[in-house]
Amino acid sequence: MFLILGLASLPAQARMYQWIDPDTGTTQLSGKPPVWYRSAENGPRVIVFEKGKVIDDTSISIPDAQREVLRMEALTRVEEDREKAKALALEAEQMQSRIGTITAEEISQIEEGQPAGTGPTITTEPVPPAGEESR
């Protein structure tokens, strides 16, 4: 009960599935529904939280049609989250590869709050090593 109250008070944004593992007796939390969630297969009670509120509890009996709708929504959401994660990983990879090619001008524009590529272009002449003079 303490865990449920603590979890409900968190400003959670994602859907979380909670159940007690029958083998170990430990509480399990996951962003993915367990395989038995709202299926004909029997499994431990699952409590579903979204934005800090209980939105489903498998200890409550519901009609088969509604059970199937809930299961399909959960599985669809997992697939959507997986696609979003792939897109974010690709974007992060692209940003990481770009970090090595960013110029001093782009850094100063970012620090000044200007979008990159909108400021003046600055060119510099190479500086000869100390002790050498240009002729």
Secondary structure, 3 states (H helix, E strand, C coil): CHHHHHHHHCCCCCEEEEEECCCCCCEEEECCCCCCCCCCCCCCCCEEEECCEEEEECCCCCCHHHHHHHHHHHHHHHHHHHHHHHHHHHHHHHHHHHHCCCCHHHHHHHHCCCCCCCCCCCCCCCCCCCCCCCC
